[in-house]
Amino acid sequence: MKPIRTVFLGLLAGLGLAFAVQAQNISIATGGTGGVYYPMGGGLAAVLSKHVPGMQATAEVTGGSVDNLKLIGSGKPYVGFSMSDAALDALQGEDKFKGNKVPVSTLMVLYPNRMHLVSIEGKGVNKFGDLKGKRVSTGSPGSATEVMAFRLIEAAGLDKDKDMKRERLSVAESVNALKDGKIDAFFWVGGLPTAAVSDLANTPGTKLKMIDHAELVPAMNKKYGNLYVQDTIPKDVYKGMDGDNKQATVMNILVAHQNMDEKTAYNIVKTIFDKKADMVAVHKEAENFKYENQKKEASPIPWHPGAVKYFAEKGIKLN
């Protein structure tokens, strides 16, 4: 029979170990409720909490990429969704991060984020230049939608402050404002389909108009680097589209602070790929979580050593 003191010390050690295992709390910085980041972030939190021993992950509603990167810069245990252009600004301390560089690293390339320039029939917006003199939402504060919208407006030779009455609304707020006649068009960059845009397209008596703008990509890349590609939203994605929408696309990446420990980063990436089916069940954009998309040149942000280790095991070199 073991002495009581030995048993007691053993119990303390066990409790200490259990506490250490349970102490890993991580927040997933997502986006607004009408977009793709939020449901996908909820799915990611559920997968990590269920399958990574000792990890408790929760999804948070945020303004989007810019807010997410600032949360990562706070040094608290965050994993965040971001567009690659906003992440590069954060790393370099540019634009919305002027003087406040964020030591951010890439965990994985997620899926393409497609810019939607949305209006409805009767608003007089049929081409990009028609935004002049209109009421336009360029995305919520703290979103990468706003960053990319400003760059598109600039590339088109328009002034975001002088040539339009600008609102700063989330995608869900933009849809409601367009329905209520308070705005004429809105920008939104997200995955396909975006729930709020589907809601607008399915509204009785409403005819969706998706405005082409892919021709502005070369001017954007000339100034900001090769971050954007000319892409297409197929006409069957949203009800009422007259044809394929020629638009600008930027990649989404999952990011973390450079100081995240290697094992945690490795476990996060491994679990996402091991449980990809669970993520696809939450949103079909997770089908784009592919090994072939994980390339050094696919993200302008340095890759986290934990991610590098995982992908090396899969035969993918990132450094």
MOTANOR-V223705 format. One record per pair of residues at least 4 apart in sequence whose ideal C-beta (glycine too) atoms are under 6 Angstrom apart, sorted by the first residue. I is the first residue (numbers start at 1). J is the second residue. Records with the same first field share a line. If there is no record, write none. Layout:
I->J  J
This chain:
2->6  7
21->54
22->54
24->54  55
25->56
26->57  77  79
27->58  60  78
28->41  44  45  57  59  79
29->60  62  68  71  78  80
30->37  38  41  59  62  81
31->35  37  38  64
32->170
33->38
34->171  172  195  196
35->171  190  194
36->40  190  191  283  285
37->41  81
39->282  283
40->283
41->59
42->59
43->279  282
45->57  58  59
47->51  275  278
48->52  55  57  271
49->56  57
51->271  275
52->267  271
62->67  68
63->67  140  141  142  143
64->142  143  144
65->82  83  86  144
66->86  96  142
67->142
68->80  82
69->82  90  102
71->78
72->78  80  104  257
73->102
79->256
80->255
82->86  87  253  255
83->113  144  250  252
84->227  250  251  253  299  300
85->227  250
86->144  147
87->104  255  301
88->300
89->94  95  97
90->97  102  104
91->104  301
93->97  101
103->258
104->255  301
105->256  258  302  304
106->253  255  299  301  303
107->254  256  265  269  304  307
108->254  269
109->251  253  293  294  298  299
110->252  254
111->191  252  285  288
112->249  251
113->189  250  252
114->233  247  249
115->148  189  247  248
116->188
117->187  211  213
118->186
119->123  125  185  209
120->206  209
121->207  209
123->184
125->130  184  185
126->130
128->156  211  213
131->136  164
132->163
134->164  184
135->165  183  184
136->164  166  185
137->167  169  174  183  186
138->146  149  166  187
139->143  145  146  149  187
140->168  170
141->168
145->149  187  188  189
148->189
149->187
150->160
151->220
152->213  216
153->158  160
155->216  219  220
156->216
158->163
159->163
167->183
169->173  174  177
171->188  196
172->196
174->186
175->196  200
177->182  183
178->183
190->194
191->285
192->237
193->198  237
197->238
201->208  238  239  240
202->239
207->240
208->238  240
210->241  245
212->246
213->247
214->230  246  247
217->228  230  248
220->224  228
221->226  228
227->250
228->248  250
229->249
231->247  249
232->244  246
233->237  245  247
234->244
235->241  243  244
253->299
256->260
260->264  265
262->305  306
265->304  306  307
266->306  309  310
267->271
269->307  310
270->274  310
271->275
276->289
279->286
280->286  287
291->314
294->311  316
296->318
303->307  308  318
308->318  319
311->316  318
